[in-house]
Amino acid sequence: MFSSGKVVQLFYDVASPYSWLAFEVLCRYRNVWNIDLKFKPAFLPGVIYGSGNQPAGMNPSKLTYIVSDLTLLSEYFGVPMFQPSDLSDKDTLSAMRFVTALAEKEKEGDMLVERVSRELWKRKWRTHQDITQPASLTEAGLKAGLSANVVKEILSLSKSQPIKDKLKSVTQEALEYKCFGFPFIVCQVNGKAKVFFGSDRFELMAYFMGEKWMGPHPNKPTAHM
C-alpha cells in the first residue's frame, strides 16, 4: 500500500505516441516521487469525438509540426520511435480492448498491463507492425511475457461485452474530467485533483505534488563538465 497520498492516473491509447512518452516518464518517476501510478487504457477516438475535438491529422500544418516535434521529443525522452510512412490512424480498438481485458484480469497491480502496452507502442511506433489482428496481439502478449494460455484467455475476454463496456466506461470517465486528447493525466494529492494534458507538463505536475522534476531520466547520473 502507498502511504504518500499521491495517486497518478494515466489515460492513454497506444494510438498516441505522446502517450508513450508520458507513460515511460511516469514509470521512471513512480518510485522517485513515490506515486501510486494507475494505468487507464481508453479509446482515443471516443475522447476526440466525445469532446468535440478533431484528429490532429486533419490539420496539415499541425501534422507537419507533430512529425518534427516527435523526432526531437523521442531523442529527449530516450524513447526511440520512427514516424510511419502512413500517418493515417489505424483502428486500435482491438488493441485497447486487449489491454483492458488484461487490466481486468490483473486486479492486483499493473505490471503486465505496463509490459503489454509498451510492446504495442513498440509495434506501432518503432517497428511499424500490425496491432489490429489477433495474431499480432498474440505476438505482443507473448513478447511481453504472457503465457500462450493467458494470451488466448485475454483475447477471448477482450471480445466479451463486459470488456467492451469497461473500455467505454473508462473513456467516459476521461470525458467527465473534460479530457479532449491523450495523454491525459489526473494527479490526486490528499484528495485534491489536478489534470494535465500532454507529455510536457511534468515540471508543473511535480510542483503540484510537492516533488522535483529532474529531467526525463531521474536516475541517470549527472555528467560533470
Summary of the structure (lengths in Angstrom):
residues: 225
radius of gyration: 17.2
end to end distance: 40.9
largest distance: 57.9
contacts: 668
relative contact order: 0.20
helix: 51%
strand: 11%
